[in-house]
Structure formats: C-alpha cells, structure tokens
C-alpha cells in the first residue's frame, strides 16, 4: 500500500511540475508577443515618420524595448518574425543571431543599428553594434569590433569551417541620396568570445579584402546572393554607363554580367563572368533601397522590398 502511495505521489509531482513548466512557457510567449507587437508599432514609426527627431526617438525606445525582450528567459528561440522593419538571422549552428535595422536621416543617408545575441541557455549575453561607417575610410581593409561596426542590414549568413570558424554575412547598406551599397561581411569570435568583423579571406580582383563593399546608383537594383550548391557568392558586375564616368560609383549599375567569390578551403576566390543560366533566382531583388510610400487618406502603404 505504502509503495503504491509513493508511486502515486511521485507521479503527481511530475504532473504538477509539467503543468507549472507549461504555464511558465505560456507566460513567456505571451510576454514576448506583447514585446513583438510594440516593436512592430515602433518600427513603423522609425520607417514612416516624417520628422527626423520622431524617427530617432522611436528608435531609442525600440532599442530599450528590444533589450528588455531579449532578457526574457529562452528568448533566443523567439523569432520576432512579424517585425518587418528589423532583420533577424540566426547562425545555422545556433551559436548566435544578429538583429539589424536602420534609421534614415534627413539628408538621405542611413544610420544602422543592431546587436548580437549569444545562445547561452541562460542569462542574456549580447553585443550591441555601433555603426562607425562615416569614420571608416577604407572599409575593405580593416578588422572591426562590435563598437566599430561597418553597419548594414543583413539577410543571409553562411558558416565556414577552417582553422578558425567564421560566418559570412550578406547585407544591404543604404548610403546617400545618390548611391546604395551592399556588403559581404565576416564575423568571427576571439579567444574571449568577443565578436570581430572582417577577415582577410577574399582573394583576387586586385587585392585581398577583409570584407567586400559594392556601391552603385540608388535607382539600380543589385543582386548579391549565396548559391549553396556551388559554394558561391554571386553578384552583378557593376560598371559605369560611360567609360568617362569610371570611378563615379554613384553612376554604376549592373551590366548584365556576373562575378562571384567561390569558396575554396576556407577562403573565397574571385571568379569572373559566371554563367547564371542554370542557377535559381531566389533572393535576386532582396533589399533594394526602401522608401516610405505616399500616404493615401492619411494611411501609408507598406514599403516595397520589405
């Protein structure tokens, strides 16, 4: 009889523990849902507000709210996928994920914001990203810390195994009223577990680069994407409409030919004149320059490319 009662009470304890755990999980999801809904509203203000100060104030609130959301237990696996003004990409090995977004300035330039969230399984560990783009004169030549970030909004992440594992990020980087940029970035982690951006792994095309930066006319649309089956990052070859405009990057655009970087070992080798006929075209138009749409009856339509 005593043995049966013991088994019964143990079973009851397991059941109560499971119910409590389920209740905690429900509370956690509801809490994150509330954060997500507020981030959506603030994100629209960051993107749509006409006044510069209103956009920036919304962004400061956005940063504080996102930080609070990430402090929620097990927030790493919450996708925030309905917040369309923010990019969230997760490393395939689930080691970390990157949040990135931008605020448009009145002069047509952009300031980028973001953070790295590490998958600790416990208390929040994150590395805020500070955009130092205006101070970086030769962006292809330097390794940067998270506080000296060459800002961008990322849309793809590619792990590379070598003597030191690293990850390649593809990103959109609005620039000025005349030109747009895209970037192939590298992120790795040092012995202290801190992120480093940039690594000299892009060979050819006249030099070895820490990262690759493209600049082209704002009205143009440039393809930059990864083809997993080929271990290839492929992109439009950019050229001026006239040889007399060589060097004027704000006049450059695709010339209907394609180049790329092919992964060989743990390095990327530049390849010219790639045949795109047999490659799928998904992601071709990702992250064209986004613009707020005209308001109709006081309501702004969603922006293209988002």
Protein Blocks (a to p, Z undefined) as FASTA:
>chain_A
ZZmmmmmmmmmmmmmmmmmmmmmmmmmmmmmmmmmmmmmmmmmmmmmpmblklmmmmmmm
mmmmmmmmmmpghklmpgolmmmkbccdddfklmaccdddddddfkopacddddddddeh
pacdddddddfklmmmblmlcccdfklcccdddfbdcddddfbdcddddddddfbfmbcc
dddddddddfkopacedddfbggjhiacfbdcddddfkbccdddddfklopacddddddf
bfklgoilmlgccehiacddddehjaccddehiafklpcfehklgoiacdddddeehiac
ddehZZ
